[in-house]
């Protein structure tokens, strides 16, 4: 009989997926995903969407589950738009500590945005990459798709 990997035993999102957290403000649930409010939302209406099975990050998810997660993200974004009437919306999905992932269970942030909200910019105002550096990165990705 397979055992649960140690990363799942203490995963707070796995507990939510298994309905083990009574104080979770759940928005909706399907066979594959769960949407809920984080305890410290960036804005009102900020919702997290997770797969119900443990996947550490985007590289740990099957194409079928990724497809389901994508469809659920679009559905959630529409509901947030209708319910919260934001000026805009961020859909954020981070992978690894360097990308600010703090819970190692794949999750998507759907964050309604308003002009002047406390979130601020999520991108630097400018970067200083040389054209050669950009060409090298472009060629590396193109090479990967050709192989």
Phi and psi in radians as a Rosetta constraint file:
Dihedral C 1 N 2 CA 2 C 2 CIRCULARHARMONIC -1.175 0.35
Dihedral N 2 CA 2 C 2 N 3 CIRCULARHARMONIC 2.581 0.35
Dihedral C 2 N 3 CA 3 C 3 CIRCULARHARMONIC -1.842 0.35
Dihedral N 3 CA 3 C 3 N 4 CIRCULARHARMONIC 2.743 0.35
Dihedral C 3 N 4 CA 4 C 4 CIRCULARHARMONIC -1.328 0.35
Dihedral N 4 CA 4 C 4 N 5 CIRCULARHARMONIC 2.247 0.35
Dihedral C 4 N 5 CA 5 C 5 CIRCULARHARMONIC -1.040 0.35
Dihedral N 5 CA 5 C 5 N 6 CIRCULARHARMONIC 2.573 0.35
Dihedral C 5 N 6 CA 6 C 6 CIRCULARHARMONIC -0.954 0.35
Dihedral N 6 CA 6 C 6 N 7 CIRCULARHARMONIC -0.536 0.35
Dihedral C 6 N 7 CA 7 C 7 CIRCULARHARMONIC -1.119 0.35
Dihedral N 7 CA 7 C 7 N 8 CIRCULARHARMONIC -0.464 0.35
Dihedral C 7 N 8 CA 8 C 8 CIRCULARHARMONIC -1.439 0.35
Dihedral N 8 CA 8 C 8 N 9 CIRCULARHARMONIC -0.481 0.35
Dihedral C 8 N 9 CA 9 C 9 CIRCULARHARMONIC -1.065 0.35
Dihedral N 9 CA 9 C 9 N 10 CIRCULARHARMONIC -0.670 0.35
Dihedral C 9 N 10 CA 10 C 10 CIRCULARHARMONIC -1.871 0.35
Dihedral N 10 CA 10 C 10 N 11 CIRCULARHARMONIC 0.155 0.35
Dihedral C 10 N 11 CA 11 C 11 CIRCULARHARMONIC -1.253 0.35
Dihedral N 11 CA 11 C 11 N 12 CIRCULARHARMONIC 2.043 0.35
Dihedral C 11 N 12 CA 12 C 12 CIRCULARHARMONIC -1.118 0.35
Dihedral N 12 CA 12 C 12 N 13 CIRCULARHARMONIC -0.521 0.35
Dihedral C 12 N 13 CA 13 C 13 CIRCULARHARMONIC -1.318 0.35
Dihedral N 13 CA 13 C 13 N 14 CIRCULARHARMONIC -0.570 0.35
Dihedral C 13 N 14 CA 14 C 14 CIRCULARHARMONIC -1.112 0.35
Dihedral N 14 CA 14 C 14 N 15 CIRCULARHARMONIC -0.638 0.35
Dihedral C 14 N 15 CA 15 C 15 CIRCULARHARMONIC -1.127 0.35
Dihedral N 15 CA 15 C 15 N 16 CIRCULARHARMONIC -0.711 0.35
Dihedral C 15 N 16 CA 16 C 16 CIRCULARHARMONIC -1.132 0.35
Dihedral N 16 CA 16 C 16 N 17 CIRCULARHARMONIC -0.762 0.35
Dihedral C 16 N 17 CA 17 C 17 CIRCULARHARMONIC -1.062 0.35
Dihedral N 17 CA 17 C 17 N 18 CIRCULARHARMONIC -0.568 0.35
Dihedral C 17 N 18 CA 18 C 18 CIRCULARHARMONIC -1.548 0.35
Dihedral N 18 CA 18 C 18 N 19 CIRCULARHARMONIC 0.139 0.35
Dihedral C 18 N 19 CA 19 C 19 CIRCULARHARMONIC 1.092 0.35
Dihedral N 19 CA 19 C 19 N 20 CIRCULARHARMONIC 0.647 0.35
Dihedral C 19 N 20 CA 20 C 20 CIRCULARHARMONIC -1.671 0.35
Dihedral N 20 CA 20 C 20 N 21 CIRCULARHARMONIC 0.080 0.35
Dihedral C 20 N 21 CA 21 C 21 CIRCULARHARMONIC -2.143 0.35
Dihedral N 21 CA 21 C 21 N 22 CIRCULARHARMONIC 1.818 0.35
Dihedral C 21 N 22 CA 22 C 22 CIRCULARHARMONIC -1.150 0.35
Dihedral N 22 CA 22 C 22 N 23 CIRCULARHARMONIC -0.528 0.35
Dihedral C 22 N 23 CA 23 C 23 CIRCULARHARMONIC -1.556 0.35
Dihedral N 23 CA 23 C 23 N 24 CIRCULARHARMONIC 0.171 0.35
Dihedral C 23 N 24 CA 24 C 24 CIRCULARHARMONIC -1.305 0.35
Dihedral N 24 CA 24 C 24 N 25 CIRCULARHARMONIC 2.309 0.35
Dihedral C 24 N 25 CA 25 C 25 CIRCULARHARMONIC -1.555 0.35
Dihedral N 25 CA 25 C 25 N 26 CIRCULARHARMONIC 1.431 0.35
Dihedral C 25 N 26 CA 26 C 26 CIRCULARHARMONIC -1.297 0.35
Dihedral N 26 CA 26 C 26 N 27 CIRCULARHARMONIC 2.384 0.35
Dihedral C 26 N 27 CA 27 C 27 CIRCULARHARMONIC -1.694 0.35
Dihedral N 27 CA 27 C 27 N 28 CIRCULARHARMONIC -0.862 0.35
Dihedral C 27 N 28 CA 28 C 28 CIRCULARHARMONIC -2.796 0.35
Dihedral N 28 CA 28 C 28 N 29 CIRCULARHARMONIC 2.895 0.35
Dihedral C 28 N 29 CA 29 C 29 CIRCULARHARMONIC -2.555 0.35
Dihedral N 29 CA 29 C 29 N 30 CIRCULARHARMONIC 2.418 0.35
Dihedral C 29 N 30 CA 30 C 30 CIRCULARHARMONIC -2.155 0.35
Dihedral N 30 CA 30 C 30 N 31 CIRCULARHARMONIC -3.037 0.35
Dihedral C 30 N 31 CA 31 C 31 CIRCULARHARMONIC -1.108 0.35
Dihedral N 31 CA 31 C 31 N 32 CIRCULARHARMONIC -0.458 0.35
Dihedral C 31 N 32 CA 32 C 32 CIRCULARHARMONIC -1.879 0.35
Dihedral N 32 CA 32 C 32 N 33 CIRCULARHARMONIC -0.497 0.35
Dihedral C 32 N 33 CA 33 C 33 CIRCULARHARMONIC -2.382 0.35
Dihedral N 33 CA 33 C 33 N 34 CIRCULARHARMONIC 2.835 0.35
Dihedral C 33 N 34 CA 34 C 34 CIRCULARHARMONIC -2.365 0.35
Dihedral N 34 CA 34 C 34 N 35 CIRCULARHARMONIC 2.396 0.35
Dihedral C 34 N 35 CA 35 C 35 CIRCULARHARMONIC -2.038 0.35
Dihedral N 35 CA 35 C 35 N 36 CIRCULARHARMONIC 2.395 0.35
Dihedral C 35 N 36 CA 36 C 36 CIRCULARHARMONIC -2.732 0.35
Dihedral N 36 CA 36 C 36 N 37 CIRCULARHARMONIC 2.793 0.35
Dihedral C 36 N 37 CA 37 C 37 CIRCULARHARMONIC -1.368 0.35
Dihedral N 37 CA 37 C 37 N 38 CIRCULARHARMONIC 2.399 0.35
Dihedral C 37 N 38 CA 38 C 38 CIRCULARHARMONIC -1.284 0.35
Dihedral N 38 CA 38 C 38 N 39 CIRCULARHARMONIC 2.726 0.35
Dihedral C 38 N 39 CA 39 C 39 CIRCULARHARMONIC -1.124 0.35
Dihedral N 39 CA 39 C 39 N 40 CIRCULARHARMONIC -0.497 0.35
Dihedral C 39 N 40 CA 40 C 40 CIRCULARHARMONIC -2.158 0.35
Dihedral N 40 CA 40 C 40 N 41 CIRCULARHARMONIC 1.414 0.35
Dihedral C 40 N 41 CA 41 C 41 CIRCULARHARMONIC -1.220 0.35
Dihedral N 41 CA 41 C 41 N 42 CIRCULARHARMONIC 2.554 0.35
Dihedral C 41 N 42 CA 42 C 42 CIRCULARHARMONIC -1.217 0.35
Dihedral N 42 CA 42 C 42 N 43 CIRCULARHARMONIC -0.642 0.35
Dihedral C 42 N 43 CA 43 C 43 CIRCULARHARMONIC -2.506 0.35
Dihedral N 43 CA 43 C 43 N 44 CIRCULARHARMONIC 2.881 0.35
Dihedral C 43 N 44 CA 44 C 44 CIRCULARHARMONIC -1.195 0.35
Dihedral N 44 CA 44 C 44 N 45 CIRCULARHARMONIC 2.265 0.35
Dihedral C 44 N 45 CA 45 C 45 CIRCULARHARMONIC 1.727 0.35
Dihedral N 45 CA 45 C 45 N 46 CIRCULARHARMONIC -0.180 0.35
Dihedral C 45 N 46 CA 46 C 46 CIRCULARHARMONIC -0.971 0.35
Dihedral N 46 CA 46 C 46 N 47 CIRCULARHARMONIC 2.172 0.35
Dihedral C 46 N 47 CA 47 C 47 CIRCULARHARMONIC -2.272 0.35
Dihedral N 47 CA 47 C 47 N 48 CIRCULARHARMONIC 2.443 0.35
Dihedral C 47 N 48 CA 48 C 48 CIRCULARHARMONIC -1.752 0.35
Dihedral N 48 CA 48 C 48 N 49 CIRCULARHARMONIC 2.507 0.35
Dihedral C 48 N 49 CA 49 C 49 CIRCULARHARMONIC -2.178 0.35
Dihedral N 49 CA 49 C 49 N 50 CIRCULARHARMONIC 2.203 0.35
Dihedral C 49 N 50 CA 50 C 50 CIRCULARHARMONIC -2.266 0.35
Dihedral N 50 CA 50 C 50 N 51 CIRCULARHARMONIC 2.656 0.35
Dihedral C 50 N 51 CA 51 C 51 CIRCULARHARMONIC -1.286 0.35
Dihedral N 51 CA 51 C 51 N 52 CIRCULARHARMONIC 2.576 0.35
Dihedral C 51 N 52 CA 52 C 52 CIRCULARHARMONIC -1.297 0.35
Dihedral N 52 CA 52 C 52 N 53 CIRCULARHARMONIC -0.401 0.35
Dihedral C 52 N 53 CA 53 C 53 CIRCULARHARMONIC -1.631 0.35
Dihedral N 53 CA 53 C 53 N 54 CIRCULARHARMONIC 2.614 0.35
Dihedral C 53 N 54 CA 54 C 54 CIRCULARHARMONIC -1.238 0.35
Dihedral N 54 CA 54 C 54 N 55 CIRCULARHARMONIC 2.149 0.35
Dihedral C 54 N 55 CA 55 C 55 CIRCULARHARMONIC -2.365 0.35
Dihedral N 55 CA 55 C 55 N 56 CIRCULARHARMONIC 2.157 0.35
Dihedral C 55 N 56 CA 56 C 56 CIRCULARHARMONIC -1.128 0.35
Dihedral N 56 CA 56 C 56 N 57 CIRCULARHARMONIC -0.744 0.35
Dihedral C 56 N 57 CA 57 C 57 CIRCULARHARMONIC -2.795 0.35
Dihedral N 57 CA 57 C 57 N 58 CIRCULARHARMONIC -3.013 0.35
Dihedral C 57 N 58 CA 58 C 58 CIRCULARHARMONIC -1.098 0.35
Dihedral N 58 CA 58 C 58 N 59 CIRCULARHARMONIC -0.473 0.35
Dihedral C 58 N 59 CA 59 C 59 CIRCULARHARMONIC -1.409 0.35
Dihedral N 59 CA 59 C 59 N 60 CIRCULARHARMONIC -0.068 0.35
Dihedral C 59 N 60 CA 60 C 60 CIRCULARHARMONIC -1.959 0.35
Dihedral N 60 CA 60 C 60 N 61 CIRCULARHARMONIC 0.256 0.35
Dihedral C 60 N 61 CA 61 C 61 CIRCULARHARMONIC -2.017 0.35
Dihedral N 61 CA 61 C 61 N 62 CIRCULARHARMONIC 2.509 0.35
Dihedral C 61 N 62 CA 62 C 62 CIRCULARHARMONIC -1.304 0.35
Dihedral N 62 CA 62 C 62 N 63 CIRCULARHARMONIC 2.720 0.35
Dihedral C 62 N 63 CA 63 C 63 CIRCULARHARMONIC -1.013 0.35
Dihedral N 63 CA 63 C 63 N 64 CIRCULARHARMONIC -0.659 0.35
Dihedral C 63 N 64 CA 64 C 64 CIRCULARHARMONIC -1.126 0.35
Dihedral N 64 CA 64 C 64 N 65 CIRCULARHARMONIC -0.776 0.35
Dihedral C 64 N 65 CA 65 C 65 CIRCULARHARMONIC -1.185 0.35
Dihedral N 65 CA 65 C 65 N 66 CIRCULARHARMONIC -0.649 0.35
Dihedral C 65 N 66 CA 66 C 66 CIRCULARHARMONIC -1.063 0.35
Dihedral N 66 CA 66 C 66 N 67 CIRCULARHARMONIC -0.702 0.35
Dihedral C 66 N 67 CA 67 C 67 CIRCULARHARMONIC -1.108 0.35
Dihedral N 67 CA 67 C 67 N 68 CIRCULARHARMONIC -0.794 0.35
Dihedral C 67 N 68 CA 68 C 68 CIRCULARHARMONIC -1.091 0.35
Dihedral N 68 CA 68 C 68 N 69 CIRCULARHARMONIC -0.735 0.35
Dihedral C 68 N 69 CA 69 C 69 CIRCULARHARMONIC -1.108 0.35
Dihedral N 69 CA 69 C 69 N 70 CIRCULARHARMONIC -0.703 0.35
Dihedral C 69 N 70 CA 70 C 70 CIRCULARHARMONIC -1.099 0.35
Dihedral N 70 CA 70 C 70 N 71 CIRCULARHARMONIC -0.795 0.35
Dihedral C 70 N 71 CA 71 C 71 CIRCULARHARMONIC -1.091 0.35
Dihedral N 71 CA 71 C 71 N 72 CIRCULARHARMONIC -0.730 0.35
Dihedral C 71 N 72 CA 72 C 72 CIRCULARHARMONIC -1.173 0.35
Dihedral N 72 CA 72 C 72 N 73 CIRCULARHARMONIC -0.593 0.35
Dihedral C 72 N 73 CA 73 C 73 CIRCULARHARMONIC -1.103 0.35
Dihedral N 73 CA 73 C 73 N 74 CIRCULARHARMONIC -0.766 0.35
Dihedral C 73 N 74 CA 74 C 74 CIRCULARHARMONIC -1.118 0.35
Dihedral N 74 CA 74 C 74 N 75 CIRCULARHARMONIC -0.735 0.35
Dihedral C 74 N 75 CA 75 C 75 CIRCULARHARMONIC -1.082 0.35
Dihedral N 75 CA 75 C 75 N 76 CIRCULARHARMONIC -0.810 0.35
Dihedral C 75 N 76 CA 76 C 76 CIRCULARHARMONIC -1.103 0.35
Dihedral N 76 CA 76 C 76 N 77 CIRCULARHARMONIC -0.760 0.35
Dihedral C 76 N 77 CA 77 C 77 CIRCULARHARMONIC -1.035 0.35
Dihedral N 77 CA 77 C 77 N 78 CIRCULARHARMONIC -0.703 0.35
Dihedral C 77 N 78 CA 78 C 78 CIRCULARHARMONIC -1.123 0.35
Dihedral N 78 CA 78 C 78 N 79 CIRCULARHARMONIC -0.743 0.35
Dihedral C 78 N 79 CA 79 C 79 CIRCULARHARMONIC -1.136 0.35
Dihedral N 79 CA 79 C 79 N 80 CIRCULARHARMONIC -0.729 0.35
Dihedral C 79 N 80 CA 80 C 80 CIRCULARHARMONIC -1.085 0.35
Dihedral N 80 CA 80 C 80 N 81 CIRCULARHARMONIC -0.737 0.35
Dihedral C 80 N 81 CA 81 C 81 CIRCULARHARMONIC -1.067 0.35
Dihedral N 81 CA 81 C 81 N 82 CIRCULARHARMONIC -0.800 0.35
Dihedral C 81 N 82 CA 82 C 82 CIRCULARHARMONIC -1.215 0.35
Dihedral N 82 CA 82 C 82 N 83 CIRCULARHARMONIC -0.710 0.35
Dihedral C 82 N 83 CA 83 C 83 CIRCULARHARMONIC -1.383 0.35
Dihedral N 83 CA 83 C 83 N 84 CIRCULARHARMONIC -0.691 0.35
Dihedral C 83 N 84 CA 84 C 84 CIRCULARHARMONIC -1.764 0.35
Dihedral N 84 CA 84 C 84 N 85 CIRCULARHARMONIC -0.336 0.35
Dihedral C 84 N 85 CA 85 C 85 CIRCULARHARMONIC 0.895 0.35
Dihedral N 85 CA 85 C 85 N 86 CIRCULARHARMONIC 0.945 0.35
Dihedral C 85 N 86 CA 86 C 86 CIRCULARHARMONIC -1.328 0.35
Dihedral N 86 CA 86 C 86 N 87 CIRCULARHARMONIC 2.890 0.35
Dihedral C 86 N 87 CA 87 C 87 CIRCULARHARMONIC -1.341 0.35
Dihedral N 87 CA 87 C 87 N 88 CIRCULARHARMONIC -0.419 0.35
Dihedral C 87 N 88 CA 88 C 88 CIRCULARHARMONIC -2.851 0.35
Dihedral N 88 CA 88 C 88 N 89 CIRCULARHARMONIC -3.014 0.35
Dihedral C 88 N 89 CA 89 C 89 CIRCULARHARMONIC -2.716 0.35
Dihedral N 89 CA 89 C 89 N 90 CIRCULARHARMONIC 2.381 0.35
Dihedral C 89 N 90 CA 90 C 90 CIRCULARHARMONIC -1.859 0.35
Dihedral N 90 CA 90 C 90 N 91 CIRCULARHARMONIC 2.402 0.35
Dihedral C 90 N 91 CA 91 C 91 CIRCULARHARMONIC -1.999 0.35
Dihedral N 91 CA 91 C 91 N 92 CIRCULARHARMONIC 2.000 0.35
Dihedral C 91 N 92 CA 92 C 92 CIRCULARHARMONIC -2.157 0.35
Dihedral N 92 CA 92 C 92 N 93 CIRCULARHARMONIC 2.301 0.35
Dihedral C 92 N 93 CA 93 C 93 CIRCULARHARMONIC -2.413 0.35
Dihedral N 93 CA 93 C 93 N 94 CIRCULARHARMONIC 1.991 0.35
Dihedral C 93 N 94 CA 94 C 94 CIRCULARHARMONIC -1.910 0.35
Dihedral N 94 CA 94 C 94 N 95 CIRCULARHARMONIC 2.568 0.35
Dihedral C 94 N 95 CA 95 C 95 CIRCULARHARMONIC -2.317 0.35
Dihedral N 95 CA 95 C 95 N 96 CIRCULARHARMONIC 2.008 0.35
Dihedral C 95 N 96 CA 96 C 96 CIRCULARHARMONIC 1.572 0.35
Dihedral N 96 CA 96 C 96 N 97 CIRCULARHARMONIC 2.723 0.35
Dihedral C 96 N 97 CA 97 C 97 CIRCULARHARMONIC -1.043 0.35
Dihedral N 97 CA 97 C 97 N 98 CIRCULARHARMONIC -0.645 0.35
Dihedral C 97 N 98 CA 98 C 98 CIRCULARHARMONIC -1.100 0.35
Dihedral N 98 CA 98 C 98 N 99 CIRCULARHARMONIC -0.413 0.35
Dihedral C 98 N 99 CA 99 C 99 CIRCULARHARMONIC -1.745 0.35
Dihedral N 99 CA 99 C 99 N 100 CIRCULARHARMONIC 0.245 0.35
Dihedral C 99 N 100 CA 100 C 100 CIRCULARHARMONIC 1.306 0.35
Dihedral N 100 CA 100 C 100 N 101 CIRCULARHARMONIC 0.361 0.35
Dihedral C 100 N 101 CA 101 C 101 CIRCULARHARMONIC -1.288 0.35
Dihedral N 101 CA 101 C 101 N 102 CIRCULARHARMONIC 2.118 0.35
Dihedral C 101 N 102 CA 102 C 102 CIRCULARHARMONIC -1.871 0.35
Dihedral N 102 CA 102 C 102 N 103 CIRCULARHARMONIC -0.458 0.35
Dihedral C 102 N 103 CA 103 C 103 CIRCULARHARMONIC -1.910 0.35
Dihedral N 103 CA 103 C 103 N 104 CIRCULARHARMONIC 2.101 0.35
Dihedral C 103 N 104 CA 104 C 104 CIRCULARHARMONIC -1.474 0.35
Dihedral N 104 CA 104 C 104 N 105 CIRCULARHARMONIC 1.023 0.35
Dihedral C 104 N 105 CA 105 C 105 CIRCULARHARMONIC -2.457 0.35
Dihedral N 105 CA 105 C 105 N 106 CIRCULARHARMONIC 2.167 0.35
Dihedral C 105 N 106 CA 106 C 106 CIRCULARHARMONIC -0.830 0.35
Dihedral N 106 CA 106 C 106 N 107 CIRCULARHARMONIC 2.271 0.35
Dihedral C 106 N 107 CA 107 C 107 CIRCULARHARMONIC -2.665 0.35
Dihedral N 107 CA 107 C 107 N 108 CIRCULARHARMONIC 2.662 0.35
Dihedral C 107 N 108 CA 108 C 108 CIRCULARHARMONIC -2.051 0.35
Dihedral N 108 CA 108 C 108 N 109 CIRCULARHARMONIC 2.257 0.35
Dihedral C 108 N 109 CA 109 C 109 CIRCULARHARMONIC -1.625 0.35
Dihedral N 109 CA 109 C 109 N 110 CIRCULARHARMONIC 2.210 0.35
Dihedral C 109 N 110 CA 110 C 110 CIRCULARHARMONIC -1.946 0.35
Dihedral N 110 CA 110 C 110 N 111 CIRCULARHARMONIC 1.919 0.35
Dihedral C 110 N 111 CA 111 C 111 CIRCULARHARMONIC -2.103 0.35
Dihedral N 111 CA 111 C 111 N 112 CIRCULARHARMONIC 1.887 0.35
Dihedral C 111 N 112 CA 112 C 112 CIRCULARHARMONIC -1.167 0.35
Dihedral N 112 CA 112 C 112 N 113 CIRCULARHARMONIC 2.492 0.35
Dihedral C 112 N 113 CA 113 C 113 CIRCULARHARMONIC -2.214 0.35
Dihedral N 113 CA 113 C 113 N 114 CIRCULARHARMONIC 2.521 0.35
Dihedral C 113 N 114 CA 114 C 114 CIRCULARHARMONIC -2.220 0.35
Dihedral N 114 CA 114 C 114 N 115 CIRCULARHARMONIC 2.604 0.35
Dihedral C 114 N 115 CA 115 C 115 CIRCULARHARMONIC -0.962 0.35
Dihedral N 115 CA 115 C 115 N 116 CIRCULARHARMONIC 2.246 0.35
Dihedral C 115 N 116 CA 116 C 116 CIRCULARHARMONIC 1.387 0.35
Dihedral N 116 CA 116 C 116 N 117 CIRCULARHARMONIC 0.192 0.35
Dihedral C 116 N 117 CA 117 C 117 CIRCULARHARMONIC -1.202 0.35
Dihedral N 117 CA 117 C 117 N 118 CIRCULARHARMONIC 2.993 0.35
Dihedral C 117 N 118 CA 118 C 118 CIRCULARHARMONIC -1.328 0.35
Dihedral N 118 CA 118 C 118 N 119 CIRCULARHARMONIC -0.159 0.35
Dihedral C 118 N 119 CA 119 C 119 CIRCULARHARMONIC -1.207 0.35
Dihedral N 119 CA 119 C 119 N 120 CIRCULARHARMONIC -0.749 0.35
Dihedral C 119 N 120 CA 120 C 120 CIRCULARHARMONIC 1.323 0.35
Dihedral N 120 CA 120 C 120 N 121 CIRCULARHARMONIC -2.896 0.35
Dihedral C 120 N 121 CA 121 C 121 CIRCULARHARMONIC -1.265 0.35
Dihedral N 121 CA 121 C 121 N 122 CIRCULARHARMONIC 2.526 0.35
Dihedral C 121 N 122 CA 122 C 122 CIRCULARHARMONIC -1.879 0.35
Dihedral N 122 CA 122 C 122 N 123 CIRCULARHARMONIC -0.128 0.35
Dihedral C 122 N 123 CA 123 C 123 CIRCULARHARMONIC -2.070 0.35
Dihedral N 123 CA 123 C 123 N 124 CIRCULARHARMONIC 2.593 0.35
Dihedral C 123 N 124 CA 124 C 124 CIRCULARHARMONIC -1.145 0.35
Dihedral N 124 CA 124 C 124 N 125 CIRCULARHARMONIC 2.596 0.35
Dihedral C 124 N 125 CA 125 C 125 CIRCULARHARMONIC -1.119 0.35
Dihedral N 125 CA 125 C 125 N 126 CIRCULARHARMONIC -0.482 0.35
Dihedral C 125 N 126 CA 126 C 126 CIRCULARHARMONIC -2.778 0.35
Dihedral N 126 CA 126 C 126 N 127 CIRCULARHARMONIC 2.823 0.35
Dihedral C 126 N 127 CA 127 C 127 CIRCULARHARMONIC -2.216 0.35
Dihedral N 127 CA 127 C 127 N 128 CIRCULARHARMONIC 2.957 0.35
Dihedral C 127 N 128 CA 128 C 128 CIRCULARHARMONIC -2.248 0.35
Dihedral N 128 CA 128 C 128 N 129 CIRCULARHARMONIC 0.737 0.35
Dihedral C 128 N 129 CA 129 C 129 CIRCULARHARMONIC -1.375 0.35
Dihedral N 129 CA 129 C 129 N 130 CIRCULARHARMONIC 2.412 0.35
Dihedral C 129 N 130 CA 130 C 130 CIRCULARHARMONIC -1.280 0.35
Dihedral N 130 CA 130 C 130 N 131 CIRCULARHARMONIC 2.804 0.35
Dihedral C 130 N 131 CA 131 C 131 CIRCULARHARMONIC -1.086 0.35
Dihedral N 131 CA 131 C 131 N 132 CIRCULARHARMONIC -0.611 0.35
Dihedral C 131 N 132 CA 132 C 132 CIRCULARHARMONIC -1.120 0.35
Dihedral N 132 CA 132 C 132 N 133 CIRCULARHARMONIC -0.747 0.35
Dihedral C 132 N 133 CA 133 C 133 CIRCULARHARMONIC -1.085 0.35
Dihedral N 133 CA 133 C 133 N 134 CIRCULARHARMONIC -0.749 0.35
Dihedral C 133 N 134 CA 134 C 134 CIRCULARHARMONIC -1.138 0.35
Dihedral N 134 CA 134 C 134 N 135 CIRCULARHARMONIC -0.710 0.35
Dihedral C 134 N 135 CA 135 C 135 CIRCULARHARMONIC -1.116 0.35
Dihedral N 135 CA 135 C 135 N 136 CIRCULARHARMONIC -0.702 0.35
Dihedral C 135 N 136 CA 136 C 136 CIRCULARHARMONIC -1.097 0.35
Dihedral N 136 CA 136 C 136 N 137 CIRCULARHARMONIC -0.765 0.35
Dihedral C 136 N 137 CA 137 C 137 CIRCULARHARMONIC -1.149 0.35
Dihedral N 137 CA 137 C 137 N 138 CIRCULARHARMONIC -0.727 0.35
Dihedral C 137 N 138 CA 138 C 138 CIRCULARHARMONIC -1.063 0.35
Dihedral N 138 CA 138 C 138 N 139 CIRCULARHARMONIC -0.808 0.35
Dihedral C 138 N 139 CA 139 C 139 CIRCULARHARMONIC -1.161 0.35
Dihedral N 139 CA 139 C 139 N 140 CIRCULARHARMONIC -0.673 0.35
Dihedral C 139 N 140 CA 140 C 140 CIRCULARHARMONIC -1.055 0.35
Dihedral N 140 CA 140 C 140 N 141 CIRCULARHARMONIC -0.744 0.35
Dihedral C 140 N 141 CA 141 C 141 CIRCULARHARMONIC -1.224 0.35
Dihedral N 141 CA 141 C 141 N 142 CIRCULARHARMONIC -0.725 0.35
Dihedral C 141 N 142 CA 142 C 142 CIRCULARHARMONIC -1.090 0.35
Dihedral N 142 CA 142 C 142 N 143 CIRCULARHARMONIC -0.718 0.35
Dihedral C 142 N 143 CA 143 C 143 CIRCULARHARMONIC -1.063 0.35
Dihedral N 143 CA 143 C 143 N 144 CIRCULARHARMONIC -0.723 0.35
Dihedral C 143 N 144 CA 144 C 144 CIRCULARHARMONIC -1.076 0.35
Dihedral N 144 CA 144 C 144 N 145 CIRCULARHARMONIC -0.700 0.35
Dihedral C 144 N 145 CA 145 C 145 CIRCULARHARMONIC -1.292 0.35
Dihedral N 145 CA 145 C 145 N 146 CIRCULARHARMONIC -0.438 0.35
Dihedral C 145 N 146 CA 146 C 146 CIRCULARHARMONIC -1.391 0.35
Dihedral N 146 CA 146 C 146 N 147 CIRCULARHARMONIC -0.365 0.35
